[in-house]
């Protein structure tokens, strides 16, 4: 039986729990109760006229009700469309009209046709009778997910059940989640992969804790998870805290890490964006194994390091059911036995053709190579290759990673407005910036680079965040927006810090 059909096939064994932790409040339920309550929500959706294939929208922060709605949709073969409140500024009524939703639940203060408060799901009566039996076929789509998008409306994908099943099965083979495990999730549940860990808990019998980015650090120590699912930006912030605390107190990194993350960590999971090698080393040195992986919305998980198959610098070996094909330009293409999708649902004409190729192949736009043992290495975006006026092609990601080894630089984007020299737009790690130290960091980075790769100057930016539009919802720098916002400083010969 597929993983999804195990999830909806019947109540789980008692004893494992779902915990929802927010700032100032934590609540927990046995997964059998979560299952029973999701049945009530499923019956409620049917009463609202929702039928198999209909799309239900959720515009809300992480909560128990979010989980119940998603599970309820699976149980009646409806399609969950998750909207990140930090990314979608449209009203509920606008989302219903734009995406043809049968119904939308929100925690926003809004009433409109087919728009309901998510709090209305808290006290529903017990189900009378049984729900219709549901079975998901591999080619059917239980979720509408949205790309992070660099500009304009987000594109969407109808994600196949087969892609979800194959990813969860591969992860389970690598990490063997089970009794005693508690997976800590804090990114928005509107991101489909974050919901995977709820499905995993129901299918494989472990605990799962759902929090928010803002509450993550405050709740880690009390929750004491065994696995933390985080983006590189989160672990960068944690590394700064660990190193600063160790330096101030004289405690070891391992002692500070146990104090911060709890004393039960089995491993840390990261992906969605390139991780700083120094950060990966920091956690490994602190006794917390951290495993980097690779995937896109359009491919799901492609490769993952894991215990017994871990090569630093790589994003791991390619998962079963996936095949990586490197084209003549060095671009990574991915073929899947069970493609996530074969086209976009909401996109400009031609967008699908740029990404999706015949035979279940996706052109990722990332540059990379496979080594002799099958480990995948990612070098950067093909779009981020800068061509200088002398014809030299510069891949900027390794340069950015060199700069980010400085504790003064939280993030950066390297650009070349004149095609003659490179300029770094720097997101500083602290509010008070010592320009002499930034200049020293530039010189240190340049010392190991070829002449054409060296950075002429740095421009100080505000901290890149999701709130100011300079990071995507998955905490990746939004290069075009950053370059546009700081273009005047970049091109002005009088501005910036010289190396």
Long-range contacts (C-beta under 8 A, 24 or more apart in sequence): 2-136, 2-138, 2-161, 2-165, 3-164, 3-165, 3-168, 3-169, 3-172, 3-199, 3-200, 3-203, 4-74, 4-136, 4-142, 4-161, 4-164, 4-165, 4-199, 5-135, 5-136, 6-202, 6-203, 7-71, 7-74, 7-199, 7-202, 7-203, 8-71, 8-74, 8-75, 8-134, 8-136, 11-35, 11-36, 12-201, 12-202, 12-203, 12-205, 13-205, 15-179, 15-205, 16-179, 16-201, 16-205, 16-206, 16-207, 17-207, 17-208, 18-64, 18-67, 18-198, 18-201, 18-207, 18-208, 18-209, 18-210, 19-182, 19-207, 19-208, 19-209, 19-210, 19-223, 20-62, 20-63, 20-64, 20-209, 20-210, 20-211, 21-209, 21-210, 21-211, 21-215, 21-219, 21-222, 21-223, 22-211, 22-212, 22-215, 23-212, 23-214, 23-215, 23-218, 26-219, 26-222, 26-223, 27-64, 29-64, 31-201, 31-202, 34-64, 34-67, 34-68, 34-71, 34-202, 35-71, 35-202, 37-68, 37-124, 38-67, 38-68, 38-71, 38-72, 38-75, 39-72, 39-75, 39-127, 39-131, 40-124, 40-125, 40-126, 40-127, 41-68, 41-69, 41-71, 41-72, 41-121, 41-124, 42-71, 42-72, 42-73, 42-75, 42-76, 42-127, 42-131, 43-124, 43-127, 43-128, 43-131, 44-72, 44-121, 44-124, 45-72, 45-73, 45-76, 45-78, 45-103, 46-76, 46-131, 48-102, 48-103, 49-102, 50-76, 50-78, 50-102, 50-103, 51-76, 51-78, 51-102, 52-76, 52-77, 52-78, 52-134, 53-77, 53-78, 53-79, 54-78, 54-79, 54-102, 54-103, 55-79, 55-80, 55-81, 55-99, 55-100, 55-101, 55-102, 55-144, 56-80, 56-81, 56-101, 56-102, 56-103, 56-104, 56-105, 57-81, 57-82, 57-83, 57-92, 57-95, 57-96, 57-99, 57-101, 57-103, 57-104, 57-105, 58-82, 58-83, 58-104, 58-105, 58-106, 58-118, 58-189, 58-190, 59-83, 59-85, 59-88, 59-92, 59-95, 59-104, 59-105, 59-106, 59-107, 59-108, 60-85, 60-105, 60-106, 60-107, 60-108, 60-118, 61-85, 61-107, 61-188, 61-212, 62-186, 62-188, 62-189, 62-210, 62-211, 62-212, 63-107, 63-118, 65-105, 65-118, 65-119, 65-121, 65-122, 66-118, 66-189, 67-189, 67-195, 67-198, 67-210, 68-121, 69-105, 69-118, 69-121, 70-189, 70-195, 70-198, 71-198, 71-202, 73-142, 74-134, 74-136, 74-142, 75-131, 75-134, 76-131, 76-132, 76-134, 77-134, 77-136, 77-140, 77-142, 78-102, 79-141, 79-142, 79-143, 79-144, 79-158, 80-142, 80-143, 80-144, 80-195, 81-143, 81-144, 81-156, 82-143, 82-144, 82-145, 82-146, 82-188, 82-189, 82-190, 82-191, 82-192, 82-195, 83-146, 83-190, 84-146, 84-188, 84-190, 84-191, 84-473, 85-188, 86-188, 86-466, 86-467, 86-473, 87-146, 87-154, 87-190, 87-466, 87-473, 88-154, 98-346, 99-144, 99-156, 99-346, 136-161, 137-161, 138-162, 138-165, 138-338, 141-341, 143-192, 143-195, 144-345, 145-191, 145-192, 145-297, 146-190, 146-297, 147-297, 147-298, 148-297, 148-472, 148-473, 148-474, 148-476, 149-472, 150-472, 150-478, 150-479, 150-480, 150-481, 151-480, 151-481, 152-348, 153-346, 154-346, 155-344, 155-345, 155-346, 155-347, 155-351, 156-344, 156-345, 156-346, 156-347, 157-297, 157-298, 157-340, 157-341, 157-344, 157-345, 158-341, 158-345, 159-192, 159-300, 159-340, 159-341, 160-338, 160-339, 160-340, 160-341, 162-337, 162-338, 162-339, 163-300, 163-336, 163-338, 163-339, 163-340, 164-192, 164-196, 164-199, 164-300, 165-338, 166-300, 166-319, 166-320, 166-321, 166-336, 166-337, 166-338, 167-193, 167-196, 167-300, 167-301, 167-319, 168-196, 168-199, 168-200, 168-203, 170-301, 170-304, 170-319, 170-320, 170-321, 171-196, 171-200, 171-301, 171-304, 172-200, 172-204, 173-320, 174-304, 174-306, 174-307, 174-309, 175-227, 175-267, 175-306, 175-307, 177-204, 177-206, 177-227, 178-204, 178-205, 178-206, 179-205, 179-206, 180-206, 180-226, 181-206, 181-207, 181-226, 181-227, 181-266, 182-206, 182-207, 182-208, 182-209, 182-223, 182-224, 182-225, 182-226, 182-227, 182-264, 183-207, 183-208, 183-209, 183-225, 183-226, 183-227, 183-229, 184-209, 184-211, 184-216, 184-220, 184-223, 184-225, 184-227, 184-228, 184-229, 185-209, 185-210, 185-211, 185-229, 186-210, 186-211, 186-212, 186-213, 186-215, 186-216, 186-229, 186-230, 186-234, 187-213, 187-229, 187-230, 187-231, 187-474, 188-473, 191-473, 191-474, 193-300, 193-301, 194-229, 197-229, 217-241, 217-260, 220-260, 220-261, 220-262, 221-259, 221-260, 221-261, 221-262, 222-262, 223-262, 224-262, 224-263, 224-264, 225-261, 225-262, 225-264, 225-265, 226-264, 226-265, 226-266, 227-265, 227-266, 227-267, 227-268, 227-269, 228-261, 228-265, 228-268, 228-269, 229-269, 230-268, 230-269, 230-270, 231-270, 231-271, 231-272, 231-273, 231-474, 231-475, 232-270, 232-272, 232-273, 232-274, 232-275, 232-276, 232-279, 232-475, 233-273, 233-411, 233-471, 233-475, 234-475, 235-268, 235-270, 235-275, 235-279, 235-283, 235-290, 236-276, 236-279, 236-410, 238-283, 239-276, 239-278, 239-279, 239-282, 239-283, 240-407, 240-429, 242-282, 242-286, 243-282, 243-407, 253-282, 253-285, 253-286, 253-287, 254-286, 254-287, 256-286, 257-283, 257-286, 257-287, 257-288, 258-287, 261-288, 267-291, 267-307, 269-293, 271-295, 271-301, 271-304, 271-315, 272-474, 272-475, 272-476, 273-474, 273-475, 273-476, 274-378, 274-397, 274-401, 276-401, 276-404, 276-405, 277-312, 277-313, 277-401, 277-405, 278-404, 278-405, 280-312, 281-312, 291-316, 292-316, 294-376, 294-378, 296-334, 296-362, 296-364, 297-340, 298-340, 298-341, 298-355, 298-356, 298-362, 298-364, 299-334, 299-336, 299-340, 299-362, 299-364, 300-336, 300-340, 302-334, 302-376, 303-375, 303-376, 311-371, 311-373, 311-375, 313-377, 314-371, 314-375, 314-376, 314-377, 315-375, 315-376, 315-377, 315-378, 316-375, 316-376, 317-373, 317-374, 317-375, 317-376, 318-370, 318-374, 318-376, 324-368, 324-370, 324-376, 325-361, 326-368, 326-369, 326-370, 327-363, 329-382, 330-367, 330-368, 330-369, 330-379, 330-382, 331-363, 331-364, 331-365, 331-366, 331-367, 331-382, 332-364, 332-366, 332-367, 332-368, 332-376, 332-378, 333-357, 333-361, 333-362, 333-363, 333-364, 334-361, 334-362, 334-364, 335-359, 335-360, 335-361, 335-362, 336-360, 336-362, 367-395, 384-479, 386-414, 386-415, 386-416, 386-419, 386-422, 387-419, 388-416, 388-419, 388-420, 388-452, 389-419, 389-420, 390-452, 392-452, 394-422, 394-452, 394-453, 396-422, 399-424, 399-445, 399-449, 399-453, 399-455, 400-424, 402-445, 402-448, 402-449, 403-441, 403-442, 403-445, 403-455, 405-445, 406-441, 406-444, 406-445, 408-433, 408-434, 408-437, 408-438, 408-441, 409-438, 409-441, 410-463, 410-464, 411-464, 411-477, 412-458, 413-477, 413-479, 413-482, 413-483, 414-455, 415-483, 415-490, 417-487, 417-490, 417-491, 418-491, 421-456, 421-457, 422-453, 422-454, 422-455, 422-456, 423-455, 423-456, 423-457, 423-458, 423-459, 423-490, 423-496, 424-455, 424-457, 424-458, 424-459, 425-458, 425-459, 425-461, 425-482, 425-483, 425-486, 425-490, 426-458, 426-459, 426-460, 426-461, 427-461, 427-462, 427-463, 427-464, 427-470, 427-477, 428-460, 428-461, 428-463, 433-460, 435-460, 435-497, 438-497, 439-497, 439-498, 439-499, 442-497, 442-498, 442-499, 443-499, 446-499, 454-499, 455-499, 456-498, 456-499, 457-496, 457-497, 457-498, 457-499, 458-496, 458-497, 458-499, 459-486, 459-489, 459-490, 459-495, 459-496, 459-497, 460-497, 461-485, 461-486
